[in-house]
């Protein structure tokens, strides 16, 4: 016999165990923003099409506007506030790359873009142009035109190993391994 859902919810959010007394049908985005005051996760389309509310759940990107509290019970959730560099309080290398490459304008989509980039680079430390486009395809930006965002992802990936971006004859960027010369 399964245990009935109560109003007690718990999960690990940004490395800390959190317990709340909430309805199990509360959306994760509302849990984060309203109950935990983690407002970096944005609310925009509310139907899972823009990526502004993207977080990592057990390391995988999810649109928190589509996830109910009961679906993330006991899971590990990382929001934009959970990403930081070393020492703590400094920018994460992905965030730094977005700053340096102009990967944002108004900043509304930036938390979701950074989270999507984190998931992408966790799976593909040296992504191809196609992997970058696929990794970011669930995120919409209405301001930048994506050039700065793509450059930021490429720059952030450089910290994952010795690599360079080279332009092929057809103009598309491909990830190539740098040749070490001694």
C-alpha positions, 0 to 999 in steps of 0.5 A, a space after each residue: 500500500 502506498 503512503 498518501 501524499 501529505 503536505 510535508 515536502 523535502 529536497 536538497 536545494 543548492 546543497 542544503 536539505 529543505 523541508 516545507 509544509 506545502 501542498 504537493 501540487 505546488 509548482 517547483 518554481 513557486 516553491 523556489 521563488 515564494 517559499 525559499 526566496 530563490 528568485 533567480 529562477 524566473 517565471 515567464 511563459 509558464 508552459 515550459 517553452 522559454 527556459 527562464 525557470 530552468 533548474 537542475 534536478 539530479 543534474 538534469 535540466 528541467 523547467 520548474 514551471 512544469 514540475 510539481 512538488 511531489 515530483 521532486 520530493 527527495 531530489 537534488 535541485 540546483 538553481 542559479 543561486 547554487 552555482 558559484 566559483 571558488 572561493 564561494 561568492 565568486 562567479 562560476 566560470 560559466 557565469 564569468 564567461 557570460 559576463 565576458 562574452 556579452 551573453 546577456 542583455 536584460 538578464 531575464 533569460 540568463 539564469 536559465 541559459 547558465 543552468 542549461 550551459 551547466 547541464 550541457 558542459 557536464 555531459 559534453 565538456 567540449 561540445 560541438 556547435 550542434 551540441 551547443 545549439 541542441 543544449 540551448 534549444 529549450 531556452 529563448 532570449 528575446 534580446 541578444 540574438 544568441 551570438 554572445 550566448 554561443 560565445 559564452 558557452 564556447 569560452 566556458 567550455 575552455 575550462 574543461 580541457 585544452 581545446 580551441 574553437 576553429 572555424 571550418 570552411 563552411 563557417 560552422 564552429 567545431 570543437 577541436 582538440 588543441 595539439 600540444 607542441 613541446 
